[in-house]
Amino acid sequence: MRHLEPDAPIHTFSFIAANSAVSEEQWVDQVNTETGATAHKVFIRPSELVADLDDMISTQGEPFGSTSIYAQYRVFQLAREHGMTVTLDGQGADELCGGYVGYPGPRVRSLLDERQWAGAVAFLREWGRWPGRAGLEGFKAAVAEYTSDSAYQALRRMNGADACPPWLDGRVLADAGVALRFPREVPTQTAPGRRLVAELARSLHGVGLPGLLRHGDRNSMRFSVESRVPFLTTELADFLLTLPEEYLVSPQGETKHLLRRAMRGLVPDEILDRRDKIGFATPEQAWLLQMAPQVREWLRYPLNLPFFRQDEVLKAFDQVVARQRPFSWQVWRWINFTRWHAQHFAG
C-alpha cells in the first residue's frame, strides 16, 4: 500500500499478546515504522474474555476452534472505535502461496511422482531444519499421503489420538449413526507432480479457509466493518495455482517462496526472512487457567446431553489445572460448546 500510495494515511489494527511467546509486537512495530502507519493495538485481559464471551458466541452462531477468534473480534471492535468502516485482511495468502508449514506431505509426493528420489529426501531434510518443525513430522506427512483410510485411522491412534475420548459416550453416538473416525479430507482432483497445488486448491473450499472467512465476516459485521481480502481474487488464484510447485514452497522448505521474493525491497528484509510461524495465536493456556473458577462454573452448567459426559470433562479440566494432563485446545472447545448449547437450547 505504501509503495502504491506514498502519501496516503495508513492505520493498522493489531492484537498484541503481551508478555507472551506468541507476541508479534516487534514485527508489528517494524512494519508501522517502515511504512509510517498509525498503529492501534489491543491488549486483552482474561476478565474481558469472560465479559465478552456470550456476545462473541452469539455473533459467531456456532462453536469455533480457539480464542484467536476472540482476538479478531476485538481487532474489529478497535477498528470501529477509531471510525473505520473498511479494512484489508491478509486471509488466503497461506492457502494460495504455500504458507503455514509448507505442506510437506503433498510436496514430497509430487517429487516422488516425478521420480525425484534424492530431491524428496533433500526436501524433507531441509524442511525439518526450520523452527517449529521436525523432520519426523514431515516424514509422517509424506507417509500419510500413501495410506488407506483404515491405515490412517490406525496411525492416528498409534500417535495417541482418540476419536472417542472418555468425555464422549461412544455407544450413544454409534447408536445415532455417528462414525467414530478421524475426519480426513483429500483433494478430489489431483495429478502426478501437482499434489501440492491440488491441496492448496482444496484448502480454498474445504475445511479451513471457508471457516476462517466466516469467522472474520461475522466478527467484522458485528461492528459494522467491511473486511476485504485482496489475496482472494480469482485472477490471483488462477495465476498462483498454475505455477511450478517449487515457486510456492522452495526446495529448502521456505514457505510463500515467490511472495517473499516479490516483496523484496517493499517489505523489511527481517520480516521476509522470518523462519518461524506463529499465526494469529493467543496465550490461550494462560488465559483459561487464570479463569479456572469461572471455567468450572461454565462446565458445570447442566446440558443433559446423553453423549456428553460432563463429569469426565470436569475431571479432565481439573487435571489440566493441576498440571497432571497437558493443556490443549480441547479446553476452549469444552467451554465454547457448553456456552453455545446453553445459549441456544437452555430451557
N, C-alpha and C positions, 0 to 999 in steps of 0.2 A: 504493500500500500504506500509506504513512504517513497519507494522508488518511483511509483506512478504519480503520486501527488505530494511533491516535496514540501508544500506549504499547508497542506490540509491538517486540521486538528484531528488527532487520533486519541481516543480514550480506550484503555484496556481495563478489563474486569477479571480479577483473579481470586481464586480461593487459595489461601495460604495455610498449610498445615504447620502451624508454629511449633518450634522445638520438637520436630519430628523428623525421622529419617526419610519420610516421603515428601518433605517440604521441597518445593521447587522455586522458592522465593529468589534465590540467587539468579536463576535463569530468567525469571520474570523481570527482575530489576535490570538485567543486562539488556534485554530487548527494549524495555522502556527507555533506558539511557541511550541506546544506539539510535532509536527512532525518534526520540524527543516526545514520546507519548505521555499523556497524563494517566498516571496509574491510580486505580481504585482497587483496594484489596478488602477481602472479607476474611475475618478470623472467627472461628466457631468454637463456642464452649459447649460441653455436653448438655448443660441445662437448656440451651437454645434448641438442641435437637429434641429434648423432651417436650418443650413447649410447642414446637412446630410439627411434631410427628404426625398427629392425626390429620392436620391440614395437608401435609405433603402426601400422605397415603391416599386421602380423598382426591387430591389433584391427579395422582398417577392412575387411580382407578383399579389397579391390580398390584399384587405383590411384585417386588423387584429385588435384584440380587445383592446390593450393597449400599452403604451410606454415601457412596460417591454421588448418588442421585440427589441426596440432600445438599451436598456441596454445590452441585449445579443449580439447584433450587435457589440457594442463597446468592449465587452469582447473578442470576436473572433478577432477583429482588434488588440487589445492589445496582444493577444497570437501570432499573426503573426508577429507583430513588434519585438517580442522577439525570433523569429526564430522557433516557434513551428509549427509543421505540423500535429500533432495528439493530441487530448485532450480526457479526460474522463469526462462524464457528468452524473449526478445522475438522469436523467429523467426516469420516470417509477416507482420509489420507492413508491411514494404516491399511485399510482394505484394498485400496486401489494401487498403492505404491509399494506394497510388500513390507509392511511395518510389523508392529508387535515384536515377536521374537524371530521373525523371518521364515515362518512356515517350513521348518526343516524337513518334515516328512514328505510333503509333495515335491519339494525341490530335489531331494535326493532321488525320489522315484523318477523324476524327469531325467536326471543324469543317468540313472540305470537303464531307463528306456533307450537311451542313446548309446548304451554300452560304454559310458564314460566311467569305468570302474574306479580308476585312480582319482578322477575328479570328484566322485561321490565320497570317497574316503577322505580326500583333502578337504572337501567342503565341511564334513562333519567335524574334522579336527579343528579347522579354523572357526567354525560356528561356535564350538564349545569353549573357545577362549574369551568370549565376550562376557562381561559382568552379568550375573544373574542367570547364566546358562551352565549346563553341564553336558559334556559330550554324551554321557549315557542317556540323557533325556532326548537328545537329538537322534540317537540310535533307536530308542524305543519308538519315537515318532515315525521313523523310517520303516521299522518292522510293522507297525500298525497299519501302514499303507497296504500291506500284503495279507493281512489276516482276515479270516472269515468273521462274521458277526459273532459266532459262538466262541471262537478263539479270542476275539476282542473282549467279550464279557468275562472270560476266564482270566485274561491278563489283568483286567481292572480289579478283579477280586484278589489276585495274587499280589497286587500293589497296595492292598489294604482298603480299597474302596468297597462300599456296601450299598447295593441298590435298595436294600430294605433294612435300614438301621433300627435299633431297638425301640425308638420312639414312634415307629410306624407299625401297625398291625398288618402284617403281610397277608394273613388269611382273609381279613376283611377286604383288602384291596383286590386280592386274587378272585374272590367270590364276585366282586363287582366288575371283573373283566379287565383290571389294570395289569398291564405287563410289567413285571418287576425286573426290568432290564435297564442298563445304562443307555440313554439315547445316543444314537450315533448318526450323524449326518455326513453324507459323502456327495460329491458332485454328481449330478445326473448326466452330465455330458462332459466328457474329457477326451483327451487324445494323447498318445505317447509323446513324451517330451514337452507336454504343456500342462502338466499336473498342477504346478503352482498357479498358473493363470486360471485354471478351472476352479481351484479352491478359492482364489480371490473373487471370481465371478459368483461362486456360490455364496460367499460371505456377504455379498451385497443384498441378497434377498432371503437368506436362510436365517438361522439363529445368530444373533449378534447385532449387526448394524441396524436392521429394522427396529429392534427393541430399543437400541440407543437413540435412534431418531425419534421414536415415540416418546421416550422419557424426556428428551430435550424439547419436543414440541409441547408436551403437557406442562413442563416447568416454565417455559417461556410464555405460553399463553396465560398461565396463572397470573403473571404480572404484566400482561398486555404488551409483551415484547415479541417482535417477529425475528426469529433466529434463522439466518440464511447460511447455507452450507455450500460454499463455492467449489469445493472439490467435487461435489456430487452433481456434475453436469454430464449429459450423455456424450457430448463431444470428447470431454477429457477421459471419461471411462472407456469409450471406444478406442481412443488412442493408446491409453496405457495397457489395455488388455491385449493389444496386438504386438507389444514389444517383446524382444527376446527376454527370457526369464532372468538372465544374469544382469540385465539392466535394472531389475527391481530388487533382487537380493544378490549381492555380488558373490564371487567365489570365496571371498574372505568372510562371508556371513554378515556383511553390512546390510542392514535393512534400509528401505527407501533410498537405494543407491543412486538412482537417477535424480530423484528430487534433491538429495543433498548436493549433487554436482551442479544441478541447475541453479540452486540458490547461493552458490559460492560467490562471494562479493556483494551479495544483498543481505545476507544473514550473517551475524558474527560467527567466525570460524569455531569458537569454543562451543557454540550450540550445534553447529553442523557436525562437529567431531565427537559429540557425546556418544558414549558407548553403553550407558545404562538406559533402562526403560522403566519409568515409574508409572506412566499413565496418570489418569485423573484419580489418584488414590487419596484416601483419608486415613488418619490414625484411628481406624475403627476399633481396634482392640482396646486402646487406651480409653476412648470414649465410652464404650459399652461396659467395660469393667468399672469405670468410675460411676456409672449409672446402675450398678448391680442391684441395689434395693428396688429401684423403680422397674428394672427389667424383671425381677422376680414377681412384682405385682402384676405386670402385664401378662407374664407367662402363666400366672395362676387363674386368669380370667377363664371361667368355665365355657368351653366351646361345645362340649358334648358331641364330639365327632368320634364315631366308633373306630376309625382308623388312626386317630392321632392320640398317642399316649402322653398326655401332659405330665404325668408323674415321671416318666422317663426323660422328658425334656428338662424338667426342673432338676432332676438328678444330674443330668449331663451338664447343665449350666453351672450348678454348684461345683462340679468337678473342674470346670474351666476356671472359675473364680479362685479355687483352691490350688490352681496350677497342677492338678492331677490329670488333666486332659488338655491337649493342645487347643489353642484358640483357632477357630476357623470362621469363614463367612457364614457358617450354618447358624451361629448365634444370632446374627442380624435377621436371618431368614425366619427363624422361630418368632422373633419379635414382630417382624413385618406381617407374617401370615396371621398371627394371633390378633394383632390390632386391625388388620384388614377384615378379617372374619367378624370381629366384634362390631365394626362399623356397618357392615352390610347385612349381617344375619342375626344380630342380637335381638332377642325377643321374638 
